[in-house]
Amino acid sequence: MNYGFIKVCAATPEIKVADVQFNTRQIIKAIKQSAENGSQLTVFPELCICGYTCGDLFNQPALLSACENALGEIARATEGCATLVLVGAPLAVGNRLYNCAVAVSNGRILGAVPKTFLPDYGEFYERRHFSPALPLDGIEIISLCGQNEVYFGTQLIFRAEEMPDFAVAVEICEDLWVPQSPSVTHTQAGANIIVNLSCSDEVAGKAEYRRNLVKTQSAKLVCGYVYCDAGDGESTTDMVFAGHNIICENGAVLAESKLFENGLVYSEIDVAYLASERRRISSGYYGEQVDYFSVPFNTNTENLSLTRAFSKTPFIPEEGAGLEERTELILSIQSKGLEKRFKHTNSKTAVIGVSGGLDSALALLVVCRAFKALGKSAKDIIAVTMPAFGTTAKTKSNSIKLIKALGATARTVPIGASVLKHFKDIGHNAEDKNVTYENAQARMRTLVLMDIANDNNGLVIGTGDLSELALGWATYNGDHMSMYGVNASVPKTLVKYLIGHEAQKLGGKCGGVLKDILNTEISPELLPPDENGNISQKTEDLVGPYILHDFFLYYSVRRGYEPAKVQYLAEYAFKGVYDVETIKKWLKSFYSRFFAQQFKRSCMPDGVKVGSVSLSPRGDWRMPSDAIVRLWLDDIQ
């Protein structure tokens, strides 16, 4: 099973201008190589059979005849190869000459797509030789290489019979650069992958522009985009060509060639994801163009080996340019949301429980940012430590250190005696350390915070994060509740990353305590410490590693992948880190908890969305609290 992934290849062979026989051998060699590597879609550059830079030789019948013969030879070479091949060639149809992409598969020519927009400016003069296709001319049937029924026109979609979401449409070079690209209507008609056969000359700064253009088009159209560029071998009389091949998926660059290096570039496009994303975004927008013709072909749907990267931490910004800006943006979104809430409520203070753990540390940092922007004193941030039965000396000390380093007002309210009195009131044996023993502490802390806020014209700031919401790892009406949750859409892996960023930025005592908090075991500290005074209740021992759960969360909620596919990708991404059975165990736990704990998310407090995943019942995620998880668990099995 390939889980909806299609292996694609952008192939730039070495060519010689007008040497059709040499070029044909090179193209066939590349087809065989790509097929051996499992490619199901192989794309070649514009007019690569003869060379884009043939000039007035395009008017020579000898060249055109040789190109047609070469197409027949290339088609025969694909027999037995389960790959769709798009190759560039000049085709004479009637009294006109067209710059075409010709589709071949399994020994046959499937169709030919003429170029719509012909550049006739600067170094380009295509209208001297070629006629443009009219975008809505319809489909003709032509004879080509001895085949009497070859489809010709721009409104063609090549669709795999075994995999309907594997649907390919074509545009050629300049077609991408114009305001109304053919790919717009192609995708409206149901194409999930756009291929572009190109011969784009290289000048300073053009590669970056080209890359951004392909990325943007794939994002705008929610499609895979395979851009194949001409390279070494084209004439350098006036231009040079760099073979800049780019494979994109919905705004992400999956693979890219180095300039001036001919060769084959591979990646895998997830057409199942693209189809699902289109249904999610606009169920009525795609697939409504009835004047397109679908050309079937056969492909191989057996297991394929992935080569594209899947980050273990999909919520964390990628390294590289813009990383600092992205991190600052996330923190600014959190603080801006809180600023608005303070302006609206005219509250004087912020009241926050600080535990010495990750979530409350990040929330306190965000509150400090908001107060600074509002011109309010940090002294109006009432940061409360509430030691009880599981509090360790380390976390209590770190709480106080962080509060003081940030200039907030520290208050300590021990809750042990109150909880014991509560146990007596309800008839609970304090030696029975069950869920009542734990949750009573969490609810008592929330009661303390709410009452302090009422007493000081304040807002209780929630500290719980997105990962805890997904797993339901919060006490209902305890730490589950607040007046505004600044971490509500920040998953645990991102919480750790943001604290690390702030530790580095702030430095000094504050940076030091933040680093110590990062190195502290994640725990609710509701059970007594061990005999050495260390944390005994470790969250990830109980619910599983957060790095796995955040991976599951992203690909199940944001990407909409079925559980078996999530497991497949987790095994791929975490190979050598977690074994198959460990991943399967925690994936089953994730889905079981996600379904069972929806009732907590159905009444969660307001909290700002910072990324592409939110579980707010008022925003991105509307799910019945009594939905049954059986289908999802069965899929894992």
N, C-alpha and C positions, 0 to 999 in steps of 0.2 A: 504493500500500500504506500502511495506517495503523499497522502494527506494534503493534496491540492497543490503541491509544488511542481513547477515545470522548470526543467533545466534548460537554460538558453545559452546561446553562444553568439558573440559578435566576432566575426572572422575577417581579418584584414590580411590577405595574402600579398606576397610580392607580385607585381605585374610588370609587363612591358607594354608600352603604348602601341596599340594596333597589332600586337602579337597575340592573336586570339588563341592559337593553339597552345602557346606557353601558359597563357592566363587560365585556360580551361583545365590544364593539368594541375595548376596550383589550386584552383577552386575545388576540383574533385579530391585532391589530396586533403584539403582542409575539411571537406564534408566527411570523408572517411574518418579523419582524426576526431572530429567533434562527435560523430556517431559512436565511436569507440569509447569516448568519455561520457556517453549517456545523454548527449544533447538531444532534446526533443524539438528544438527550434534553433536554426542556424541562419544568421543574417550576414550578407556580404555588402560591400560598398556599392554606391551608385555607379552604374555603367562599368562595373569591374571586368566584364567579359572582354571589353576592348580597351578600356581606359576612358575616363571622363574627359581627358585633355586631348582627344583626337582632333578637335577643331573641324576644319572643312572636310576631313576624311569621312565624317558622318554622311556626307553626300555621295560617297562612293558605294555603288552596289556590291562590290567585292567584299567590303567590310561588313555590310549588313547581312549578306548571305553567309559569311563565315560565322557571324554571331548567332544566326538562327541555327546553323548546324551545331554549333557549340552547345546551345540550349538543349538540343536533343541528346547530345552526348552526356551532358550534366544530369539530365533527367534519368537516363538509363543507369547512370552511376549511383542513383539514390535507391535503386531497387533493393529491397531487403533492409534498408535503413529506416528505422522508425523515427524519422525526423522530418520536419517541415523546413524546406530550404527556400530562402528568398535571395535572388541574385539579380544584379542590375544589368540591363541590356537595352540597346536601341531596337525598337520594333517598328516596322513599316506596316501601317494598317490603313488600307484604302490609299488615298493620296497624301497621307500625312505620316510624319515620323514622330514617334513618341519616345520619351525617356521613361523606361518602365522598370518596375520590380516584378520579376517573374517567380511565381510560386511553384515549386516542384516537390514531389513526395512519392516515394515508393515506385519509381520508374515512370511517373507521369507528370505532365505539366498540368497544374490545376487551374491556373489563371494568371493574368497579367494586369498590373495596376499602373496606369500612366500617371506621370507627375502633373499636378494641377497648377502650381505656381512656378513660373520660369523666371529666374533672375536675369535682368538685362541692364545691369548697372555696374559701375566700377569695373572689376576684372572679369565680370560674367557677361556672356552674350548668348545665352541658350536659345533665345527666340530666332537666332540666325539659322538654327538647324532643326529645332523641335517645335511641335505644336503643343499647346497646353490642353490638358483634359478639362472638360467642363464638369464641375463638381457633381451636378445632378443629371448627367447625360444618360444615366441608365446603363444597363449591361448589354454588351454585344457578345455574340458567339463568333469566334474567329477560328481559322485553321492555322496551326503552328506546328512545325516539325513533324508533319504527317498525322497529327491529331486534328480531327475535324470539329471537335467541340471543346474549345478553350475559352473560358470566360474572360472578358476584357472590360474593364471599367473601374472606376474609383470606389463604387459601392459594393465591394466584396469583403466578406468576412470568412476567413478560413477557420473552420471549427472542427475540433477533434471529436470523432464519433464516440470514443470511449469516455470522453471527459468534456462535456459541453461548456464548462467554464474556461477551457483552453480555447479561446476565441481571439484570432489575430487579424488585425487590419494594418494597412500600409500607408505611410506617407513618405515622400522623398525630399530630402534636404531642405530646400527653400520652403516647402510646405509647412515646416515647423516654425519658421521665422516670421510668418505673416500674421496679421491680427486674427483672422478666422481660419485657423488651421483645419484641414480635413479631419484630423484626429478628434475634433470636437464632435462632429456628427458620427464618426466611427464609434466612439464610445457610447454615444446616445443610442446607437443601434445595437449595442451589446458587446462590442469588442473589449476584452479585458487587457490585451497586450497590443501595444502599438509598436511596429518596427519602422525604423527610419534608415533607408539606404542613402548615405550621404557622401559628398565629396566636398568637404569644407576646407578651404585653404587655411594655412596657419599664419597668423600675424600676431604681433605682441598684444596680449590681453584678451585674445579671442577665446582661448580655452576656458577661462573662468566664466566668461559670458555664456559660452555654449553649455557648460556644465549646469549653470544656474537655469538656463532655458529648459533643458531636459528635465531637471529636477522639478521645476515649477509646473511644467506641462503634466508630468506624471502625478503630481499632487492635485492639480486643478481637476484633472479628469479621473482621479482615483484609478489609475491603471499602472500596468507594468510598461516600461518603455525601453526598447533595445535600439540604441543609436550606434550604427556601424559606419565608420568613416574611412575614406581612402587614405592610403599611406605611401610608403616608399614604392617607387615605380612609375607614379604619375609624372608627367612632364614637369620639369622645373624651368621651362622657358621664361615664365613670368611669376610663377607661384611655387610654393612648397606645401606638401601635405603631410600631416603628422600621424594619421591613423588614430585619432582620438575617439576611442570606443567607450561608451557609457551605458551601464545597465542600471535602471532605476525602478523603484516600486513605491508608489504613493508618496513621492517627495524625498525618499531616501536613496542615496547612491549605494547600490549593492556591490558594484565592481566597476573599475575604470582602468583603462590601459595607460601606460606611460607614453608620452609623446615621442614620436619618431621611432617607435618599436613595433613593427608589424607583428601580428600573431593573433592568437585566439584568446578571448576573454570570456569566462564562464560565470554564471551565478544561477540561483534558483528564484523564480518569481512565484509567489503564493497566489494563484488565481482564485482559490477558494476564499481566501481572506478578502481579495478585491471585490468579489461578487457579494460577499456578506457585508462589506463596508458600504457598498452602494445601496444595498437594501436598507441598511441602517440610516444612511444619510437622506436618501430620497427615493422611496420605493416607486414613485411615479415618473422619475426623470429618465431612467435608462431603459433601453429595450423597446422604445416606442416608434422607431423609424422603420416603417414597413417596406420601404422601397430598397432595402438592402438584400443582397443575395448571399446565402450561406453555402460555402463550398466545403464539403466534408473531406476529412483525411483521417488516416489511421496513425496512432502513436503508441508508444510503449508506456504502460501505466504501472510497471513493476516498481519495486523499491528502488529509490535512487539515493546516492550518497550526497549529503549536503556539503556545500563548501562555503556558503555565506555565514556570516557571524551572527550569533544570537547572544547578546549580553546577558550575563548572570544577573545583572542589576539594571533592568530596563527603565526603572524610574530615576536613575542617577544620570545627570548630564554627562555627555561624552567628553572625553579629554580633547583639547584642541582649542582653536580660536573661538572666543565667545563663552568659554566656560565660566569665567568670573562674572560676566554679565548675566548669564542664565541663573547662576546661583543667587546673585543679588536680586534678580527679578523675583525669584520664588519668595525670598524673605520679604521683599517689598509688597508683594501681593498679600501675604499674610498680615503684615502690619497695616496696610491700607484698609483692609477689611475691618480690622479692629478700630482704626481711627474713625471710620464712618459710624460704627456702632456707638462710640463714645460721644460723637457729635450729636447723634440722634437722641440718645438717652440723657444727655447732659449729666452723665455720672461723674463723680469726683474721683473715685479710686478704682483701681483694679485689684481684685482679690484672687490670689492664685496659690494653690497648694504646691509646695516644692519638696520633692521626695529624695533628691540626690540621684535621680534617674534621668534617662535621655529625654523623655517627652516633656517633663516639667521644665527641664533646662532650656529646651528650644522654645517652649511657650513663654518663658520668662524673658528670653532674649528678644522675642517678637514684641512683647508688651513694652519693653524698654525702647525699642525702635519707634513704636507708635506714640509713646509719651513724648519722646524727643521731638517728633514731627509735629505734635500738637502743642508743643511748648509747655508741657506739664512737667512737674517735678517728679523725679524717680521716687521721691519719698512717698508719693501718693500710690505707689505700688505696694500693696500689703502682701508680702510673701510669707506664707504660713507653713511651718513644719509641724507635723502632727505625729510624733513618735508613738508607736504602739508595740504590740507583742513581737513583731518581726523586724523592727527597725534596727539596723546595725550602726555601730559607731562611725563607720566609714561614710555611709550615705547621709547620716545626720550631719556629720562634719562638713561634707561637701555641699550640702544644702545651705548651711550658714555662710560658708566661704563664698559661694556664688552670689547669694543675696547681697552680702556686704560689698563684694567686688563691683556689683552693678549699681550700688547706691540705693537699693530699695529698702523699705522698712521691713525688718524681720520680726516675726512673731512666732513663738513656740506655744502650741496648745497640746499638751499630752492628752491622749484620748483613752488610755488604758483603763483608768478608773471608771470613766463613763461607759465604756463598753461592758465592763464587768457588771456594773449596775444594771445595764440593759439586759445582760444575760440572766441576771436574777429576776428581773421584771417579767421576762418571757419564759422563765423556767428552763433555760438552757444550761447544761453542765459545761463549765468553762474548760474542763479537761477534754471534752469532745471537740477535737480540732477539725470539724467538718466544714461544709460550705457556709453554714451559719456563722461559725467562728470567723471565717475569712470575710464574708460579705458585710457582717455587722461593722467591722472596722472601716471598710470602704464607704459605707453609708453614713457612718458617724462623721467621717472626714468631710463628706459633702455637706452634711448638716452644719458643721462648724463653719465652713466656708460661706455657705448661704447666709447664715446669721451674721457673720462678720460683715459681709457685703451689705446687708440690710442696715447694719448699725453704722456704716460709714459711706452711705450713698455710693455703693460700689457695684461692679459687675464681676461675677465669678467667671474666670477664664478657664475654659476646658483645656485639658492637656492631652487627651486621648488621641491616638493617631489612626490613620486609615487602615493599617494592618490589623489593629485591635478591633476596629469596627467590622472588618471582613470576617474575622474569626469569632467575633462576639466575646473577646477577651476583655470584658469590662463588667463590673457589677451593676446590674439594672438599678437605676435610680441611685447609684453610688457615683463612682468616677465616670459612669456613662453620662451623667447629667451636668450641665453648666449653663451659663447665660450666653456664652459665645465660645465656639471651639476653634481655635486658631490652627490646630494641627489636623483638622477633620479630613483633609484630603492629602495628607503627607504620610506616605508609608514609612515603615520603620527603617528600611535601608536608607531612605532619603533623609530621615531625621538624623541618623548617625553622620551622614555626609555633611549636612548643613551645620551640625555642631562642630565637626572637624574644621569646616571652613571658617566659622566664627572664632574657634580657638586659635587658628593660625593668624587671623586678622587682628584679634584683640590683643593677643600675647599677654605678657605679664601674669599677675595673679589670676585674673579671670581666665586667660588662656590655659593656665596650668590646671585649674580645677575642672575646666571643661574636658581637658584631655584625660583627667582621672575618671571623670564620669563616663567617658567613652570606653574606658577599660574596666568598667564595673559590670558584673553580671546583670542581665536584664531580669528583674524580679518585681512582683507586687509587694514583697516583704510583708506577707500576711501570716506567715508561720514563723515560729521562733527560730533564731539563728542556731547554727550548729555549736558543738561544744567549744569551738575556738572563736565564737562570735562572728563567724562569717555567714553570708547568705546561704540558706539551705533550700529555699524555694526558687528554682531556676526555670524561668518561663519557657525557654526553648527546649528544655527536657520534657516539658509537659505538652506543649502544643506543636513543637517542631521548629526547625530553623527558619527564622524570618526571611532569610535570603531566598529560601525555596518558596515560602508562602507569597512573598511579593512577586516572584516570577510567575507563580500560578495565578495570582490575582490579575496581573497585567494581561496575560495571554488569554485568560478565560473571560474577563470582563471587557477589556479594551479591544482585544482582537476577536473575541467571540469564538475562540477555538473550542472544539469538542474536547472532552477530558483525555481521550486517547492521544490526540494530537499534542495537547499540553504535555503529557507524559513523554511523548516521543522527543519533543524539543528540550524538555528538561534533561533527559538522558543524554542528549547531544551536547547541551551547554555545560552540564555539570559532570561530564565524563572524567573519571579520575578523582572526583571530589565526593560524590555520593553514588552508591551502587543502585541498581535498578529497584531492588526491593525497598530500600529506604525512600526513594522518590515516590514509589507507588503507595507506600504506607502513609506518607504525609500528604500526598495528593488526595487520597480517600478521606483523610481527616479534614483537609481543607474544604472539600465539597460538603461533607457532612455538617461541619460547623457553619459554613456559609449559609446553607439552607436553614438549619435549625435556629440560627441567631438573627434572622431577618427582623424579628419583632423589636429588637433593640434599635436597629437602624430606622425602623418605621417612625420612631418618635425621637430621633436624635436632635440635639440642639442645632441652631444655625451655625454655619461655619463656612469660610470662604474656600472656593475651589481654586487650586493652584496648578493642576496638571490635567492630563487627558482622562483621568479616572477619578470619579467621585461616586460615593454611595449615598448621597443625600436623597431622601424620598421626595424632595421638592425639586430636584434637579435631574441628575443623570440616571438614577436607578430606582425604578418602581417595580417592586416584586411583592407578591403576596406572602404573608408571614407563614402560611400553612402549605406552601408548595412542597411537593414530594421530590426527594433527591434521587430516587431509584434509577431513573434513566442515566443519570450522570455517573453513578457508581457502577452500573452495568457496563457502561462504555469503557471504564478503566479496566474492568475484568476482560 
